[in-house]
Amino acid sequence: MSLLPRPELRTLPSGHHGGIDYAEAEALGLDPGEMLDFSANLNPFGPPPGVARAVAGAELSQYPDSRSRRLTLALAEKLGVQPDRILPTSGSTELIRLAALAYFGKGDRVLIIEPTFDEYELACCIAGASVVKQRLSPHDEFQLDTAETVKLIRRHRPKGIFICNPNNPTGRYFSRSEFQEILAAAGDCLVTLDEAYLSFVDSPWSSLEMPGRSNVLVLRSMTKDYAMAGLRLGYGVAAPDIIATLRRVCPPWNVNSPAQRAGIAALRHDHYLERCQRKLKRAKRYLESELSALGLPPLPSEANFFLVDVGDAGAFRQSLLQKRMLVRDCSSFGLPHHIRIAPRTLSDCRRLVAAIKEIGPGRRAMNSLLSQTLEKLEPPDAEAMKAAQARQDELTKPKGSLGRLEELSVKLAGMKGGIVRGFEHKVIVTMAADHGVVTQGVALYPQEVTRQMVSNFLNGGAAINVLARSIGARVVVVDMGVVGGFEPDPRLVCKMIDFGTRDMTRGPAMSRQQALDAIESGIQVVDSELAKGLDIVGTGDMGIGNTTASSAICAAVTGQPAEEVTGRGTGLDGEQLAHKVEMVRKALEVNKPDPKDPLDVLSKVGGFEIGGLAGVMMGAAANRVPVVVDGFISTAAALIATELAPRVKDYLIAAHLSAEKGHRLMLQHMGLTPLLDLQMRLGEGTGAAIAMVIVEAAAKVLAEMATFADANVSKAEHAEE
C-alpha cells in the first residue's frame, strides 16, 4: 500500500514570498551578500540599538519560556490591553496557520480579499476549508467595494474572513468605516485583520478599540517593524477566548529565547519607528518622483511599499537581478505586469533608479515589439499579383466567371508573394476577456459566462471547435483578461492584462499602457504560432459585454451616433437596446476618445481581447499571413489595427456581414467587402472558420485549374461587347 498524503494537499497552492531566493542566487552565480533587496517589505534600517546585545545574552542551553510571559507583559503595557488578549508567535504567518487550524475545517468557507498574501489561502487549504475570493482591480487603484464584500458574506456565509490592512501587495489602507461595515455583516465568523505593515501608515485607526466585538483577531509583525526577519516575531491580539483557543493548537516553545529577548529590547525604544518612518517617507517620495519621470509611475500606496506597472514583471525582475537588485515579481498575486518595491535607504534607492535607467524601461511611448512589427509591414507584392492575374486570365473559363474568387486569389498572391496552393496550417485565434461595462446591465448573460465558455472552448464543445475541426484548423484559446483567471493549463494561452476592463461609463476602460500591452500580446501569440506553422489565421472573440465596447469603438472612429452603431448583441429587446445605446453614448461623453488616436480609443472604450486581436492582425500582416476577420468584435479590432497601421488592411479578408448594426459601417470605413451574409452574430471565430473554406478554394482554383494551353482548349476569339 502506497503512503499518500491527504488528497487536498496534492492540489495545495504554492506559497510565494519576497526576499532573497538563495538557491536562485547560487544558480546565477550571485553573492546574496552583495544584493540589494527591495522585494521584502521590511524596515531597512536594522534593529533598534540594544537588540543585538539582548540576543547575544540569550541562554541557548535552556528551553525558552513556552508562554513568552515577559514579552507578553511588555506588549500588553505598550498596547494598553490585558495580557490574556495577547499571543506572541514565530512571525504573523504562524498565527495565520494557527487560526485556520483552530477554527476552519472541511466544508467551511473563508472569504479572502485579493490580491493579497497567499498564506491565507494556503492555511485554509491545509485545514480543508474552501476559499471565496473578492478580487480588487488596479483599474480602481485597488479600492475596496464594501457593498460587494457584504454581498459575498451574505451569499456564502463564511466561517472566516482574512483582511490584510494595509494590503500586501497594493499598499491600500482600508478605513475604519469600511472595516466596520464588513464586521457588521460578518456575524459570528472569525475576522482576521492582518496589520503587519500598520506601523508604516501615516494616520492609522486603532483596531484594538473595536467595542463589543469578540470575533476579531488582529495580527501584528515585529519582524517587519523592527527589522528582525532572521528571528521571526509577531503577535496576535484578540478576545481572551480566541487567544486561549489558539494556545491549544500552538506548539510549545514556538518563540525562541533570542526572539523573546529581542522583542523586549525593541519595545524599549519608543521613538525608533518614528525616526525610521521619516527616513522611509523621504526614500519613498524619491522613488515615486524618479520612477514617474521614467514613465513608471507607482500606484497609490499608504504602506512602506508600492506597485509599479512595468509590462512584463518577470523579465523586469530578471534584468534587475543581473544588476544585483531584487524586486518582487507580482505574478503570483495575479498581477503579471506589476512589480512591488519596498524602499530602502536613500543611497540604495538611488542605485536602484540608476539600474532601472540602465535597463531602459521605455514603456510609455511605444513598445519595442509594436515598433518592430510596424517596421516589418510591407505592401502586397505587385509582381506576384500581376503574375497571378495573368494566370487567372488563362484558366479554362470565361474571364471573371468565378466572380470574387478570382479577385481573392490574386489578393492572396500579393499577400504571400506568389501563387498560393492551399493552407496546411490553419489557425483560429479566439481571445477572451471580461468588460466592466456589464455592471450597467448591457448584456443578457451574466459575466461568468465568459469564463464558462473558455472552459467549453478548451474542452472542444463550442461551435468554433466543431467548425474548426471540419476545416482542419487548430483553435488557439487566449485569456486576455477573464475575471478570476484560470489555473495553469497547457491548452490555454495566458496573456492576461487584468481581470476585465473598468466600467467605461465611469472612466477609461483601461490605461494606455494596458492597451499597448494587449496589442503586443496579440503579436506575441502570432509569433508563437508561426513557430508551430501558420499559413492563415482567423480571428475570434469571447467576452460578455464586448458588443457594447465594439459599438463605442465604431462610433468613436467613424463618427456615427451611438444609435446607428449599437445592435442587440445576444438578443436584447427594445427597452434593453435603448439602455445599451444610452450606455454607449455615456461612455463616449465621459471619455471623449480621440478618433485620430486609435490607442486612445482602445484604452477608453475598448476591451483587452479587442486589443489582442488587433495585435494578431498586425503580427500576421507583418509576416505576410492572410487574416480572415470574423464578425463585429473582430472588425472593431481591425478598425484599431488599420487606424494604427493602414497597411494592415491589405492582409485582411472580411469573413461575413454580422447581424450587428454597426458592422457594415466599420467594413465600409475600411473598404472591405464581406464574403458571406449568413445573419450570424455568435463570434468565437465561427464566421472566419466558414469563410476560410472559400478562401482556400479561391487559392486552389488559381493554383490547380488548367490553363487553355494546358488543356488544349480554345480561347474566346474576342471579348463580348
N, C-alpha and C positions, 0 to 999 in steps of 0.2 A: 504494500500500500504506500503510495507516494505521500510525502509530507508536504501539504499545501497550506498556504496562508488563508485567512478568511477571504471569501470571494470578493468582498467590496474593496479589499486592499489591492487587488490586481489592477483596478482602474483608478487608483489613487492619483490625484493631480500632483505634478511635480512642484516642489517649492523653489522659488527663485528669490534671491536676495541681493542687495548691494554689497559692496566690499570687494576686496581682492580675492580672486579665484587663484589660489596658489598653484594648482595643477596647470591651469591655463598659462600662468606666468612662466612656469618652468618649461612648458612645451614651446613657448615663444622665445625662450632664452632671455626673459626679463627678470631683473632682480626686484622682488617685491619691495625691498627697502628703498629703491630709487623711484618708486611710482608715487604720483600724487593722486590720492583717491577722492574724487568728487562724487562718487556714487553712493556713499554711505552717509545717511543724514545724522551725523554726529557733531557734537561740539568740537570744532577743530583745534581748540586752544589748549587741550590737555587737561588733566585732572587738577583740582584745586591744590594749593600748597598743603603739605602735610599728609596727603593721601598715600604717597609712596612710602613715607615713614610708617604710617599705620599698617600698610600691607606687609612691610618688612618685619614688623613686630608680631605678626600672627604666629601662634603656636601650631606648627604643622603636624606635630605628633599626636595631637588630640582631636577628637571629633568636634565639629562646631556645635554651637547651641542650635538644637533642632528647631526651636521656635523663634530664633533670632530676636530674643527679647529686648536687648539693649537697642538694637536698630529699630525695632517696633516702637519703643518708647520715644526715641529721638524723632521718628517720623510723626508720631501722634502729637508731640509738642509742636513740631514745625507746622503741621496741618491744622491743628486745633480740633482734633477728633479723638474719640476714645480708642485705646489700644486694641480693643476687641473688634474694631472695624478695619483692621489693617492686616494684610498678609504679605510679607516680603517673599520674593521669589527670585529664581535664577533668570532674570530678564522677564519682560512682559509676555514673551512668547510662551513661557511655561504657564502663565496664568490663562492664556487662551486655551491651551490644551487641557488644563485642569477644569475650566468652566465647561468645555464640551464634554469631558469625561463625566463630570458630576451631574450635568443637567440634560444632556441630549442622548438619544438612542434611536434605534431603528423605528421608523415611522414618524419621527419628529421632523418638523420643517424649521429651518433657520433662515431669516432674511439677512442678506448682505447687500450693502450699498456699494457698488463698484464703479470705476476701477478702485481697487484697494489692496491692502496687504493680503497675500494669498494664504497666509497661515490660518485665517478664519475658516475658509473653505476646507483646507486640509484637515483641521481639527474636527470639523463637523463630519467629514467623510470617515475619518478614523473611528469616530464614535458611532457611525452607522446612520447619521441623520442625513436628510436631503436638504439641498440649498435652493432657496428662492432668491433671485437677483434683481435689483433695480440698477439699471445702467445709466450713469450720467454721461453727458456728451461734451466734448471740447467746443462744440458749436455754441453752447450756452455757458462756456467757461466753467463747466462742471458745477453749475448752480444746482442746488437740491430742490427738487419738486416735491414738497412735503405732501401735497394732495395725492400724488401718485404713490408715495410711500404709505400713506394711510390706506389708500385703496388696496395695495398689496397686503397690508396687515389684515384688513377685514376679509379679503378673499381667501388668504392662505392660513390665517390664524397660527402664526409661527410660535414655536416654543421659545425661540430666542431671536435676538436682533444684534448684529455687530455694526457699530458705527465708529469709524476712525475720524477723530476730530482734534486737530486739523488732519485732513485726509492725506494719506500716503497712497499715491504719488502726487496728487494735484496741488496740495498745499491749501485747499479751500477750507475755510473755518465756518462751520455751521453755527448759527446764532442760538441763543438760549431759547428764544420763542419757537424756532424750528424744532429744537430737541424736545421742548415741552409738548408740542403738537404731536410728535411721534410717540412720546411717552404716554400721552392721554389715550391714544389708540391702542397701545401695546397691551393693556390689561395686565395680566399676571406673568407674562413671559419675561425671561431674563434679558435685560437690555445691557449689553456690554459696551461701554463708552471708552474707547482706546484714546487716551490723551498722551501718547508717548512724546509728542512734539509740542505740548502745550507751553512749555517754558520759553519757546521762541516766538510766541504770538504777542503782539503789541498790547492788546487790551482784552485779555481773556475773561470770560464769565466763570463763576465758580460752580462747578458741577457737584461740589461737596455740600452745597446748601440747597438741595432739592427737597423741599419739605414734603413729608407724607409719602415718600416713595421708598419702598423696601425691596424693589426688584432691579435696582441699578448697580452694576459692577463697574467701577472706574479703574482703568489701568494707567499706570504711570511708569516711566522708564528713567532710572538713574544712569543707565548705560548711556543714553543719548545726552542727558543734561550735563553729566559730569565727565564725559569722555572716558568711560570705563568699559569699553567694549570687550577688552580682554578678560574682565571679571564677570560680566553679565549680572546685572542687578536691576530689579524692578519691584513693584509692589501693587497690590490691589486694595481699593477702599470700597467697602460695601456694608450693608446691614450685618450685624453680628451673626445671624443665622446663615447667611450666604458664606461668610468667612469660615464659620465652623464647618460647613459642608465641604468647602474647598480643602480645608485642612485634612478631612478624612481621606481624600484621594491624593493628597500631596505627599511625595516621597520624603522620608526623613532626611535631615541634613541637606536639604535642597540648596541652601545658600551657604557657600563655604566660608571659612573663617576670614580669609583675606578680604572677600567681598563684604562681609558684615562690617569689618573694621574700616574699610574704605568708605562705605556708605555713611557711617557715623562721622568720620573725619570730614567728608564732603559737606555734610549738613551744617557744620560749624561755620562755614564760610558764606555768610548771608549775602554779601554783595558780589560774589564771584559770578553768578549767572547774569547779573545786570551789566557788569563790565563786558562779559562775552557777547551779550546781546548787542551792545553798542557797536562793537567791532564787527560783528556779523552783519548788521544792517548796512554798515559802510561798504563791506565787501559785496553784499548782495546788490546794493544800488550801483556799484561799479560794473558788475557783471551785466545787470539789466541794461545799463546805458550802452556798454560796448557791444553786447550781442545785438541789441536793436539796431545799432549803427551798421552792423554786418548783415542786416536783413534777417536776423534770427531772434525776433522779439520773444522774451519769456512770457508765458501765460501768467495771469494774476495769481498770487500765492500769498497767504498770510504766515506761512511757515518758514523754516530755515532751508528751504529748497524750492525749486520751481521746475516746470516742464518747458521744453523748447521743441517746436516742430522743425525737424531737420530733414524730413523727407524719408530717408532710409536710416532708421535708428541703428540697426545692426552694423551697417557699413560705416556710419559716422563714428560709432564707438570703436570699431576696429582701427580706423585711421588714427584716432587719438591714442589708442593703446600702443601703437607703434612708437608714439612720442612719449610713452610712459605717463600718459594721462588717462585716468579711468572715470568714465561717466556711466550712468545707468541706462542701458537699453530697456525701454519700457514695453517691448513686445509682449512680455509675459503678463503685463497688465491689460493686454488687448489694445495697446497703443503703439503700433509698429513704426509710426512716423515720429515718435517723441522720445527724447532723452530726458532724464532727470539730473539736475545739477544741484549739489549741496555746496554752497560757498565755503571756501577755506580762508586762510589768511589773505590779506590784500596782495602780498607778493606772489602767493601761489595762484591767485585769480588772474594776475597779470600774465603769468606763464601760460595759463590755460587759454586766455584770449589770443596770445601770440601763436600758440599751437593751432588754434582754430583758423586763424588768418593764414597760416602756412598750408593747411589742407584745403583752403579755399572753398568756403560754403557755397557762394554764388548761386543761391537757390531762389532768390526773389525776383530775378529779372526774367530769364528764360532758361529752362532746364537744358542741360547739355544734350541729353538724349533727344529731346524735341528739336533742338537746333540742328543736330546731326541728321535727323530724319528729314527736316525741311531742305537741307542742303543736298540730300540724295535724290529728291524728286526731279524727274525728267519728263519732258513731253513724250507723247507716243512716238514710236519710230515711224516717221513719214515714209521712208523707203519700204519698210515692211508692209505698211498699209497699201502703198501703191502696187506692190507685187501681189498682195492678197486680192485687191480689186481686179487686177489683170487676170488672175486665175479664176476668180469668181465669174468674170465675163466669158470665160472659155468653157465653163461647165455645161454639161448636156441638158440645157433648159433655156427657156427664154430669159433674157436679162430681167432681173427684178421679180421673177415669178415666185421666188421664195420669200419675198417681202422683207420684213425686218431681220430675218435670219441672215440674209446676205450682209446687211449693214453691221449686224452684230459680229459676224465672223471677221470682217475687216477691222472692226474696232479691237477685237481680241488680238489680232496680229500686231496691231500697233502697240498694245499693252505689253505683249510678250516678246516683241522684236522678231517675230516670224510667224509662219502659219502654225496654228495650234492643232494638235492631233487628238486632243482629249485631255482629261484631267484625272490623273491617277490618284492624287492626294486631294480629296475634297474635305473641307473643314467648315463646320458651323460653330461660330463662337457665340455662346449665349451668356450674357453678362447680367448679373442680378444685383440689385441694391434697393434699399428702402427710402421712402420720402417722408420728411417731416410734415408735409402739407396734408397728409391723410388725417391728421388730427382735426382738420377743418371739415371733415365729412364729405370729401370729394369722390370717394370710391364706395362701391357696394360691398367689397370684400374687406375683411379685417387685415391688418398689416402682417399678421403671422402667416398669411397665405404665401407671401414671398419665400419665406424660409421653408415652408412645406413643399412648395413647388421645386425648389432647388433640390431637396431630397428626392423628389419624384424624377427630376432630370437624372440624378446620379444613379437611380435605380432603373432607369431605362423605360419608365412608364408614361412619359408625356408625349404629346403629339409630335414634338420635334424629334424625339428619339425614334418614333415609328417612321417618320418621313426620311430622316437621315439614313436609317438602315436600308430603306427602299432604294436609295440612290448610291449607297456605298460610301457615305460620308461619316466622319467621326465628329462627335459633339464635344466641344471643349466648354465646360461649365466654369464660370469665373465668379467668385464672390467679390464684388466691388464695395460692398457696404451693407450687408444684411444685418438687421438688428439682432443682437445676441451672438452673431458669429457662429462658427462651426468647429467641431473638434477636427484635428488634422485628418485628412482623407486624401489618399493618392488620386482619387477620381476628381477632386475639386482643386481648382487653381485659386489660391487666396491672394488677392490684390486689394484687400480691404483698405479703404481710405478712412472710413469711420463707420459707426453703427447707424447708418442712414443720414440723410441730409437734415438740415434745420427746416422749420416751417417757413417757407419763402413768403408767406403773407405777413410775417413779422420782421423780416430782415433777410439778408443773403442766405441762400441755401447752403453755401459752403464758402470757404476762403478762396482767394485767388490761387494761393499755393496748392490747395487741395484740388482745384480744377486742373492745374498743371500736372499734379501727381496722377490724377485719374487718366489724363491723356497719355502720359508716359507709361502708365501701367498697361494700357491697351497696346502700345508699341512693343512693350516687353513680351506680351503674350504672343504677338506675331513673330517676334524673334525666336521664341521658344518653339513655336510650331514649324518655323522654317527649318529648324534643325532636324525635325522629325519627318519633314516632307510636306510641302504646302504649294499646291498649284492654283487653287481658287478658294476663296473664303466667303462665307455668308455670315451675315450679322443677325443676332437675335437678342432679345431682352426679357427680363422678368423683374417686375417691381410694382407693387400696388401703389397707385398714385402717379405713375410715370406719364400717363397721358396728359395730366394736368401740367406737369413740368414741360412736356413737349409742346403743348399748346402755347405756353408762355414763351418758349424759345421761338416758335413760329411767329407769334405776334411781334416779339421784340425785333427780329431780324427782317421780316417782310413789311412791317409797319401796318399790318392789318389789325382791326379791332378784335378784342377778345371774343366777341360773339361770333365772329366769322371764322375763327380757327379752332374753336373748342367743340369737341364732339361728346358722344355719350359714353365713351370708354367701354366698360364692361356691361353697359346696359342701363344707364340712368334714365329715369322718367323725366318729364318736362320740368317739374319743380326742382328736381335734383340737378338737372343740367343747368338751369338758371343760376343755382347756387354755385356750381362749378365755374361758370363763366364769371361770376362776381369775384370768386377767389383768384382766378387768373388776372382779372382786371386789378384787383387789390395788390397782388404780388408785383405787377408792373408799376403801379403807382408808388408803392413803398420803396422799391429798389431802383427804379429808373435805369434799367440796363442800357448800356451804350451800344446801339446797333452796329457801330463801326468797330467795336472791340469784342470779338467773339468770346474771349476768355472772361470778359466782364459779364456777358450774357449767361455763359455756362455757370459761373460762380454764383450769380444772383438768383437765377430761376431754373437751373438745370438739375441734373442728377449724376451720381457717380458712374452709373452704368452708361449714361449718355456720353459722358466724357471719355470713358473707357472705349466705347465703340468708335468714337471719333478718332482715338488713338489707333485702334485696329485698322481703320480705313487709311490713315496716314502712313502707318507702318507697312501695310500691304502695298500701297501705291509706291512707296519709296523702293520697294523690292520688285516692282512690276508684276504684282499679283492682282488679278481681277477681283473686285469686291462686288458681291451680289447683295444689295441693300434690301433689307426686309421691309417692314411697314412704317407706321407713323413714328415710333420711337427711334428706330434706326435712321430714319430720314432726318429727324431732328439732330441726331449725331452727325449725319452727313452735312447738314447745314453748318454746324460748328466747324467741321473739318474743312469744308470748302471755303468758308469765310476766312479761316486761318491760312489756308494754302489752296488757292483756286485750282492749281494743277491737279489736285486730288480728284477732281470731277472727271478727268479723263479716264480714270480707272474704276469708276462706279457704274454699276448696272442696276437700274431700279427694277426690283422683282415684280411688284404688283401695286395696284392702287388700293389703298386701305379704305375701309368704310368710314374711318375717322375724317371729320370735316376739313381739318387743316392740311391733310396730306397732299392733296392736289396743289394747294398753294405753294407748299415747300418744293415740290417737284418742279413746278413751273418756274419758281425763283431760281433754281439751279439749272434749268433747261434739260431736265431728264424726263424721258417718257417711259412709263412702266410697261413691262412685258405682258402682264396679266391684270385682269379685273375680275376677281372671284368673290368680291364683297367680304374679304377676310379681315379680321381685326384681333387675332389672337396674339401675335407677336411670337416670341421664343425663337424666331428664325424660320418659322414654318413656310412663309411665302418665299423666302430665299431658297429653301430646300427644293420646293417645287420648281421655281424658276431656273435653278441650276441644271435641271434636265434639259430645258430649252437652250440654255447657254452652251452646254456640251454638244447638243445636237447641231447647233449652228457651226461649232468648230469642226465637228466630224464631217459635215456636209462639204465644207471647203477643202478639208484635208483628204477625204476618201472618194469623193464623187469623181467620175471620169470626165475628162475634157472632150470636146468634139473630136480632137485629133486622136486621143486615146481610144475612143470608142468607134472611130471611123463613121461619125455621124455628121451629116451636112449641116452647116450653119445657115441661118436665115440670110437670104440674098440682100435684103435691105430692111431698114427699120420701118416699122409701121408708122403711118402718118396719123 
